[in-house]
Structures are given as C-alpha cells and as structure tokens.
C-alpha cells in the first residue's frame, strides 16, 4: 500500500513504537519525559506475546534512566522484585578449579582518575609470589577495590539512610524483567502521557519516498507517525522484515547460541541474596545466577556445536543440585549479532530487533538505555534533519556493538580450560577480532588505559578491561616499562586506602536485610 509522499520539512511530532517489553517502554518513557509538549508518543504492542520474565542484570546507568523518567527508587524496588548488583563474580573461567574466581566490580580501582596502580600491583604481585611458597597472592580486584569484599560478605551497597539513587559503593540492579515491563507501562501511561494500543500489527504502509507512513493493525486501522521505533524483538517487523536491513552474525567470534532458563525459589525467606551476578563456567558455556527478592533466576547459555541439549540440562541440574526432570526449563535461542545498521529512513530499531549477544556483561538493557537516550536527546525536529541524526546514530552504535563483542570475547581467550573444544576453539586466532588482537599486543607492556579508546562512545572503561585481564592471569604475560613504576608512594597510598575502605565497608548492612528495610520503610528522597 502506497501513501502520499511526506514533506521533507515536515515536523516530527508523532513517534510510533511497535512492540513493548523493556525496550519499547524505556524508549517511550525516555522520549515522553524529555519532550513533554509538541510530541505524541504511541506504543503499539500485541496482546498475544507473553513476557519471558527472567531475572535480568543492569548497569549503573539504569539509575540515571529511572531518574530521567521520574521514577521513585523505592517504588521500583518494591514492585519489580529488585535487588542490588555490585558487579559480577566469574567462577571457574580460568582453570575450572573450585578456587578459581575473580570479580568485575562496579567501583573503579583506587585512585584510577589520578593515576594507574595496575602496574604497581603487577610488580607487587610478582614479588609476593616469589616469596610465597604456594605461589598465591591477593587478587587484583581485592587489592585495588573494596567492592569484592562487600560482595563476599553479602552486604549491600548503601544503607537505609542513603538517599534514593545515591551510593556508598557504585551499584546497578537485578530485576524481574516481566514485572519491570508492567511497572514501566503503568508509569509511562499514567505519568508521562504515552498512548498505549494493544493490537497486532498486520502490515506496514509505505510513503512514496520509501518512509513508513503507518502501520496497519487488526482492530485500530492505520496508525500514522513521523518516526517509527522497531521494538518488535527478534521478528524485527519494521527494520528487518519491511526494510530488509541485513543481519551481521558474530557466531564466528561468540559461539553461544542457546539458553536454558529456570526460576529457583529460595529455601526460606531469610536466605542470603548475592549482591552480584554469579557466572560459573561450564564445559560448553556458562551459568548465570541472579538473586532477586523471592527467587533466583538461573540459566545455562551454551554452544550447541559443543554440547548436546541433554548434556546441557544435566549440567544445569548438577549446578542446582536438583533432578533434571523436576526443572521447568525455558529454552531460548540466541542469534548473536546485530543489524548492519539500526536507523533507516524514518525507522530506528531498539532492543532485540537491533541485535542480541549473550548476557555475559548485561549488555542488552544498557544498549536499550543508550539507544533510547540518544533518540530522545537528538530527536530530529524535521524529516530533513532525520537523515543526519540517523547517520550519527548508526556510526555510534556500530562502534558500540563491536566494542561489546571484543569485550565479551576477552573473557574466553584468556581461559586455560581444555575440558571441551568450546574453550580451545575460543582461543583460536581466527576467532579473535583483529581489533582485540592489537590491544592484547599493547597490553603486554602496559595496562589498559583510556588512551586506548579514542571514542566518546565507549561502553566499557579501561578499568573493566583491567579487571578481566588481571582476574584471568594476564599479568603473567606483562612486561612493564620502568616509567610505569616511577611513583611507588602514590601506589602504596592507594593500596593502604583500599584496606581502610574494606574495613569501613564491612559495616554496611546485609543485602537481604537492606532490601527488606527499603520495602518496609523506603529510602530518603533528600
């Protein structure tokens, strides 16, 4: 069906979002909160698609997103089964032993903005191992960051007296994805004026210039708009199906292609809740373990090229210490990769319609947040300016996706596991992006630094690379230049300060007790 051609100078007044979920509602909320007048936001979603409802991890950026939407942190915690997340614990990724674990915390290394103490730690670690007969010393994150200690003690990142969204230790959240979607829907429709239409999209109507003029629905006819946001999930009804924008697979780099998810109740309502994501490596992938208020969200993501489904279920059951036949497993296919571009004509994809990668570092929701924020802040005033915004959006997110792929791959190539071809295949040079190979060559002589990342669109800071590299033993390949060790006084002050902060942080409340107190009394709004 062909509609009338649009005037290139026509103002962008109506935004139509196709698809709900977290991607749809976060995008709707961001736009509606930013553009309170002059812009109408319509969200159309099918009433026949049930949410997955897994436990999901976020980044600290979610705090800024919720603030921008005008959401109370207390109410968010109460209604979305929310707990605090202070980073990720990676177990059995290096050699598979029970003592094998490291942390990627959310707090920067001590003094990171004033100077880099990574090289000093490497040298200090080397000297300690020479003196220590068993060849062991404190981990990188333990010596440079107090957050590992907080997590190991089962403590929260703040107290009940800490105001909403403020932190003693930097934090993100774990949440129930389905409940979060429902919470956002209510907030966006009741507080931000988003128009919600429950209906199935049957067709896409094109304008003479190739734009989308409207979407045809089963019960509400044609819904017209100036900008269309594709949040239709893996179906990608607009960008993929209608515009036929190609999909760029990265299965040659990241091998994970299947997830088996389960919900696990606590033994009792006083059981401790981990304040970090637990990622435990297996033969052909890894198991995530996310503690929510009433249950845990657990899942095994694996490569079907390296494991059968029966073997994967067996490993998941062993991890949970349960009979495999008793598990109610939801199988989720994973197609790793992204669209060749994300904004075409007057359509932009957000969420699964743009792409998906394994949930190793909670990149899915943060990409939604970043996309929604950029669309909102740079919303084109007219159709003629839209192509300029689209070009910048595509450049930004193509870069971000590639950097995330590099960062996820980094976790695999440093492993020494040999129990399955999954791990040895991950270390083959042909599966490692050239951009990552170049960085690893540089990092043999100095730690990752901000100068290695020249874009202002970085997703992971240099500190994140340090936590992964030195958590997995890369320091043994390190040959520091002398000039990197020219200020030991500064470094020793940071190491000592970290010890003091660990002692202070030990006074933080138990994580479950903090969540229970917030639910009962609420956080301060001061």
Number of C-alpha atoms within 10 A of each C-alpha: 9 13 15 10 13 16 11 12 11 12 16 21 17 16 23 23 28 25 27 28 23 24 28 28 27 26 28 31 29 24 25 24 19 16 17 12 9 9 15 19 25 23 25 23 22 17 11 9 11 9 14 13 16 20 26 25 29 22 21 17 15 18 19 12 19 18 13 14 22 15 17 16 20 21 15 18 22 18 15 21 21 27 26 30 27 29 27 25 21 25 22 20 25 21 17 19 11 8 9 15 20 24 27 25 26 22 19 20 27 24 18 15 8 8 13 21 23 27 21 20 22 20 16 12 20 17 12 15 15 12 11 11 8 8 11 13 16 12 19 24 24 20 23 27 26 26 29 26 18 25 23 12 17 20 27 32 26 23 22 19 12 15 16 18 21 17 13 12 17 19 27 22 23 26 28 24 21 19 20 22 21 18 18 24 23 15 18 25 19 11 15 21 17 22 15 17 17 17 19 20 22 14 16 21 20 18 16 14 15 15 20 25 26 21 23 18 20 13 12 13 13 17 17 17 20 20 25 27 26 29 32 28 21 15 13 25 22 25 28 20 12 14 17 12 17 13 16 13 17 16 16 12 20 22 24 24 19 21 25 20 24 20 19 18 14 16 8 9 11 12 12 16 24 25 30 31 27 20 24 20 23 24 20 24 26 25 24 23 24 29 29 26 25 16 20 21 22 25 25 26 28 27 22 17 12 18 16 13 16 10 12 24 19 16 19 26 17 12 14 13 9 12 12 16 10 8 16 12 17 14 15 14 12 20 21 22 21 22 22 15 21 25 26 18 17 21 22 24 31 28 26 23 25 27 24 21 25 22 17 20 20 16 21 21 21 20 23 22 25 20 23 26 20 18 20 19 12 14 19 19 13 16 19 15 15 21 16 11 16 23 14 13 20 17 13 17 20 15 15 19 20 15 19 18 21 19 19 19 21 22 19 23 20 20 20 16 21 13 13 14 15 23 22 15 17 22 18 11 11 11 17 20 16 12 11 15 14 10 13 17 10 13 21 16 16 17 26 23 15 12 8 13 15 8 12 7 14 16 18 14 14 18 22 18 18 22 22 22 20 22 24 27 17 17 25 12 10 18 15 19 11 8 7 16 16 11 12 12 8 15 22 14 12 22 20 13 18 21 16 12 15 18 13 11 21 16 12 19 19 21 24 23 17 20 24 16 14 20 16 11 10 20 21 15 13 8
